[in-house]
C-alpha cells in the first residue's frame, strides 16, 4: 500500500492540458498532408503512390471542355481516405506532411479539397482554373443544437468496433489513460448503447457487423450522436468496399462527426468528440 | 543453392522413405524447402514428420492455381525448430474432385485453418470432426471468395441463410450466457457463448470472423507496394510485425536482404512494439482484477513508448516506417537520444510498477491458478507465442529462426509450466526486460550504412515465406507473385488464429467473472484472425 502511494505521489500529475494548451505532438509526426495547390504541377505521381486513393484526379478531354487544348484536370485530396503515410510527399515537392492532427469535420465533404487545372501535352498540369476549395465551405452548417444543449456537459459514449484493425481501439483506450483523461470533461465510456449518447464507431463496417451496428444504434435513446473514427470509419480506408465490407460508417447509419487518421491519435479523437458536442470548433467550418 | 546443414539429414531420410511418391526437394531458400505430392500422402507425410522429426504444422492453406496449372494447391508448412528450417508440402487438388482429407483428428492445431480452406476455396473437407462454417458465417450464401473467379467487389445480397447453431448444453440449472459481438469494454467484436451452472463455466463456444474484411483477397488486387500498407492494417497492434513479415516474404522472393542497418532498425521497432503491447496488457490484466492504479501507471508507460515511436517513425503505431528492402527512415542522433532517454526512464519506472504489482496479494490471489492452459493441451493445439511460453512451449522464432538483427544480440526466452494468468503476465514482464536489453545492444552496435536495398519488380510465379516473431507470437506471410508486380496469393497467418482454440480450454471450470482477465491474458487479435 505504501509502495502504491509512493509511486503515485512521485509520479505527479501527467494529464495534458489540451484543449487549453496545444496538443503535444512531435514535430516529426505525420498528420494531414498540405498541398501547394497553386504550384502543383502533376497529380499523377502522388495519386499513383497513394495506397487508398486519398489523392486522385480526373481528366476531362474533348467535347464539352472549354477552350483548353488538352483538356482539364480536377485533382482531389480526401482526408477521409488518407492514412497519413506520407508517400505522396516523398514523390511530390508540392506536398508537405504536417503534424496537424485535429482534422475532424462535421460533414464528410469538409474533408475533400479539390482544384481544377488545365492539362499540358505531357500529361502534367498548370494554372489553377478555380481556387482550391473544400466543397462544404459553400454549404451552410447547422449543428444539432438541441442535442448539444442536452449533452454538452456530460456525455456517455459506447464504442463499437465494426471492423477495425484494432489500431483505432488502441488510441481510443488511451483516452482513458491519465495522460488524456476523458473523464475530466464529464465524458465516460459506458457498457451498453442503451446508456449512451454517442456511438463512437470504427470501421470499415464489415458485412458481419452491419446488423450489430444497426442494432446498437437502434438501442440508443434520442438525441444521439455518431462519430466515425479513422480512415476506415470515414471512407472504408484501405479496405474500401468489397464483398466482405460495406465501407464507411455513414453507409449504414447517419454520422455527425468524422475523425480522419490511421489511426487518429488521442488528441485528434478528443478534438472530434468535443467537436460533436460543440465544445470545440472544426478547422474546416468555424461556426 | 545449398540447404541448411541441419536440414540435410532430414531431407535425405524423408526422400528415401517416401521415394517416388514425393517429388523434390526444391530448395527455394536454404531454410525453405518444397516437396510436391499427391493428396494421398498428406496424412502419411504429416504423421512421419511429427513422430520422426518432431515437426509442427504452422500453416495450412490453399491457393487457386487453376489458371496457371489447372489445379488447386494445398500447402502444409512444417517448422523444424531444432533444425531451423521449414519443409513445405505442396499437394495438387484437381478441380473435378475438389476435396481433401482432414488432419484435425491427429493434429487438432489445424482445425480452424482446414475449415477456412473449405469456406474460402470450396474444397470439401473429408473426415473432419466438425466441418461446419468457420471463416464465413452461416448466413452467408454459398460463395468461395478466394477462388480466382470470385470478384473482390462482388455485391452479395442481404444475408438470409441459417443462423449459427450453438451446441446445446443441458441439465438442471444449466443456462447460456451469450456475450458479444459488441462487448462492454473497448475491444474488438466476437461472440462468446458460455454454458454455465452457477458461476463455473461448463463450456465455451467461440464465434469469430465478425471483422472478416476480405484482406487476403484484397492483397491479390493491389500492387505490391500498396500491399505493404495493407499488411500494416492486418492488426493495428502488430502493424510493424505484420509489415515486416510481409517485407521478409517479398525480399526472400526477390532474393535480396535488407542491409545491416535496416535490419537493426527493424529490430528496434519490433521490440518497441513488443514493449508497448506487453506493458499495456500487464496493466489491463490488473484492471480486470480491479487493481486500476497499476493500469494507470502501465498506460502512462505505454504512452511514453508510443510518443517515442512517433519521434522515431512519425507514427505512434510504427506505421509507414516499413519498406521493402529495409526501413523507410533512418534514426538520426537526436532520435537515438530520445530512444536512449526512453530506455533510461522506462526501466526503473517499470521495475517499481512490477514491485507495486508484486506487493498486491489480492492481485496475485486472483491471477494464480486462474485460466490454466495445461502444457499438454498447449502442445496439442500448437499454441505459440507468449501464451505458449507460459505453458511450457519453448518456441521463439527470434531464437530458432533468426531474422532481422536477432542473430547479433543476446537474449533469453522466458518459459514457465504453470500456464495460468499470472505466468502469462510474468512472461510479458520478463520479455519487456529482454526487449529493453535487445534495444540497448542494437543501439550500441548500430551498423553504419544504407537502411534499405532496392527491391526490383518481381517476376511472376515466385513463392516465398516471410516470418517474424511478433509480440504476440509467430507471424507468417506466404506469397506467390503474379505478373505486373502483383500477388497471386498472400496467406497471412497470425498467432491469434492458432491460439483462439486454447481459450475455451483455459476457461473450463473457472468462474464467468474471471473470463475477462483470462481473455486479456491471451489478448488475441480478432482482426488478424478474421482478416
Boltz contact constraints between the chains, C-beta under 6 A:
constraints:
  - contact:
      token1: [A, 3]
      token2: [B, 356]
      max_distance: 6.0
  - contact:
      token1: [A, 3]
      token2: [B, 359]
      max_distance: 6.0
  - contact:
      token1: [A, 4]
      token2: [B, 293]
      max_distance: 6.0
  - contact:
      token1: [A, 4]
      token2: [B, 356]
      max_distance: 6.0
  - contact:
      token1: [A, 7]
      token2: [B, 352]
      max_distance: 6.0
  - contact:
      token1: [A, 7]
      token2: [B, 356]
      max_distance: 6.0
  - contact:
      token1: [A, 14]
      token2: [B, 300]
      max_distance: 6.0
  - contact:
      token1: [A, 26]
      token2: [B, 310]
      max_distance: 6.0
  - contact:
      token1: [A, 26]
      token2: [B, 311]
      max_distance: 6.0
  - contact:
      token1: [A, 28]
      token2: [B, 311]
      max_distance: 6.0
  - contact:
      token1: [A, 28]
      token2: [B, 314]
      max_distance: 6.0
  - contact:
      token1: [A, 29]
      token2: [B, 310]
      max_distance: 6.0
  - contact:
      token1: [A, 29]
      token2: [B, 314]
      max_distance: 6.0
  - contact:
      token1: [A, 30]
      token2: [B, 314]
      max_distance: 6.0
  - contact:
      token1: [A, 51]
      token2: [B, 226]
      max_distance: 6.0
  - contact:
      token1: [A, 51]
      token2: [B, 229]
      max_distance: 6.0
  - contact:
      token1: [A, 85]
      token2: [B, 320]
      max_distance: 6.0
  - contact:
      token1: [A, 159]
      token2: [B, 186]
      max_distance: 6.0
  - contact:
      token1: [A, 160]
      token2: [B, 182]
      max_distance: 6.0
  - contact:
      token1: [A, 161]
      token2: [B, 188]
      max_distance: 6.0
  - contact:
      token1: [A, 161]
      token2: [B, 189]
      max_distance: 6.0
  - contact:
      token1: [A, 163]
      token2: [B, 211]
      max_distance: 6.0
  - contact:
      token1: [A, 163]
      token2: [B, 213]
      max_distance: 6.0
  - contact:
      token1: [A, 165]
      token2: [B, 233]
      max_distance: 6.0
  - contact:
      token1: [A, 165]
      token2: [B, 235]
      max_distance: 6.0
  - contact:
      token1: [A, 165]
      token2: [B, 236]
      max_distance: 6.0
  - contact:
      token1: [A, 165]
      token2: [B, 527]
      max_distance: 6.0
  - contact:
      token1: [A, 166]
      token2: [B, 188]
      max_distance: 6.0
  - contact:
      token1: [A, 166]
      token2: [B, 236]
      max_distance: 6.0
  - contact:
      token1: [A, 166]
      token2: [B, 237]
      max_distance: 6.0
  - contact:
      token1: [A, 166]
      token2: [B, 527]
      max_distance: 6.0
  - contact:
      token1: [A, 167]
      token2: [B, 236]
      max_distance: 6.0
  - contact:
      token1: [A, 167]
      token2: [B, 317]
      max_distance: 6.0
  - contact:
      token1: [A, 169]
      token2: [B, 186]
      max_distance: 6.0
  - contact:
      token1: [A, 170]
      token2: [B, 236]
      max_distance: 6.0
  - contact:
      token1: [A, 172]
      token2: [B, 186]
      max_distance: 6.0
  - contact:
      token1: [A, 173]
      token2: [B, 186]
      max_distance: 6.0
  - contact:
      token1: [A, 177]
      token2: [B, 299]
      max_distance: 6.0
  - contact:
      token1: [A, 177]
      token2: [B, 303]
      max_distance: 6.0
  - contact:
      token1: [A, 178]
      token2: [B, 296]
      max_distance: 6.0
  - contact:
      token1: [A, 178]
      token2: [B, 300]
      max_distance: 6.0
  - contact:
      token1: [A, 179]
      token2: [B, 303]
      max_distance: 6.0
  - contact:
      token1: [A, 191]
      token2: [B, 184]
      max_distance: 6.0
  - contact:
      token1: [A, 206]
      token2: [B, 211]
      max_distance: 6.0
  - contact:
      token1: [A, 206]
      token2: [B, 213]
      max_distance: 6.0
  - contact:
      token1: [A, 208]
      token2: [B, 137]
      max_distance: 6.0
  - contact:
      token1: [A, 208]
      token2: [B, 210]
      max_distance: 6.0
  - contact:
      token1: [A, 209]
      token2: [B, 189]
      max_distance: 6.0
  - contact:
      token1: [A, 209]
      token2: [B, 210]
      max_distance: 6.0
  - contact:
      token1: [A, 212]
      token2: [B, 181]
      max_distance: 6.0
  - contact:
      token1: [A, 212]
      token2: [B, 182]
      max_distance: 6.0
  - contact:
      token1: [A, 216]
      token2: [B, 182]
      max_distance: 6.0
  - contact:
      token1: [A, 238]
      token2: [B, 230]
      max_distance: 6.0
  - contact:
      token1: [A, 238]
      token2: [B, 233]
      max_distance: 6.0
  - contact:
      token1: [A, 239]
      token2: [B, 213]
      max_distance: 6.0
  - contact:
      token1: [A, 242]
      token2: [B, 152]
      max_distance: 6.0
  - contact:
      token1: [A, 242]
      token2: [B, 153]
      max_distance: 6.0
  - contact:
      token1: [A, 242]
      token2: [B, 214]
      max_distance: 6.0
  - contact:
      token1: [A, 243]
      token2: [B, 145]
      max_distance: 6.0
  - contact:
      token1: [A, 243]
      token2: [B, 154]
      max_distance: 6.0
  - contact:
      token1: [A, 243]
      token2: [B, 156]
      max_distance: 6.0
  - contact:
      token1: [A, 243]
      token2: [B, 214]
      max_distance: 6.0
  - contact:
      token1: [A, 244]
      token2: [B, 212]
      max_distance: 6.0
  - contact:
      token1: [A, 244]
      token2: [B, 213]
      max_distance: 6.0
  - contact:
      token1: [A, 244]
      token2: [B, 214]
      max_distance: 6.0
  - contact:
      token1: [A, 245]
      token2: [B, 213]
      max_distance: 6.0
  - contact:
      token1: [A, 265]
      token2: [B, 316]
      max_distance: 6.0
